[in-house]
Amino acid sequence: MISVGTPLPAPRDSSMSIAKVRPCLEASGVRKVYGAGTAAAVEAVSTVSFTVPHGQFVAILGPSGCGKSTLLMMVGGLETVSSGSIIVNGEAMTGPRTSIGIMFQDPTLLPWKSALDNVLFPVRVLKRSMDDYRQTAYGLLQQVGLDGFEHKRPHELSGGMRQRVAICRTLVYDPEVLLMDEPFSALDAISRDEMNELLLDLWQQFTKTALFVTHSIREAVLLADRVLVMTKRPATIVEDLAIPFARPRSIALGENRKFNEICRHLRERIEAGHDRPQALRRGTAIRRREPAT
């Protein structure tokens, strides 16, 4: 457990984690159809396949309404798969797991509880000892700059502060996999940059396996080790792009020429996805690229 005023755990050697024989997450031919078998059937996700090694941060990028969040919720066990399979740590996903933490677009804090009690809420739900996690919660709040705000209720916090509480709540019980569904999309530009920098700092210390859904190209390139590009609905993956920048990173990376070249390339791929041929809807080979150095 993390004590107040003590440093958080040192970064894990992600190269050792990625060397594990089996990926942390495997999606194979995943498809989602709402209202299947009816005249009103809607295909949201079409034949999506990818893997994520242990300790890797992967961003899922695509236009609004393309099925990114649907795919994320299937990985988290909150949506069923119409066909195909999702395997996490060697076991097929059949429902939510305590080893997977999810952060939504809205912080979804309980308005009658303090910041500290909101962070500890998953511990209560999991029926674990609150005393065992209280110091961890204090330490996380301190780490994200909320020292002194532990007993404030959500209405007394700014939007960015509420999202910091939500991050702490996701991390407090130490899940192995993090799923983040556009968690900073409702924030203003300055607050969003601050949250991205905070997430970069936390990533250096926790190095968990993560899927991060966003429609911001720059955010995806700044945060991720890889970017998966999705087309319009019914969505499929048309590119799997490795991001070449070493960690640690900072917001200043956005001024880098190569950074902006990658962003331009990803924008072109998304725009091309709007006009993709019908054949792609049934799954063609994903284009995998290692950016030129």
Order of alpha helices (4+ residues) and beta strands (2+ residues): alpha-beta-beta-beta-alpha-beta-beta-beta-alpha-alpha-alpha-beta-alpha-beta-alpha-beta-beta-alpha-beta
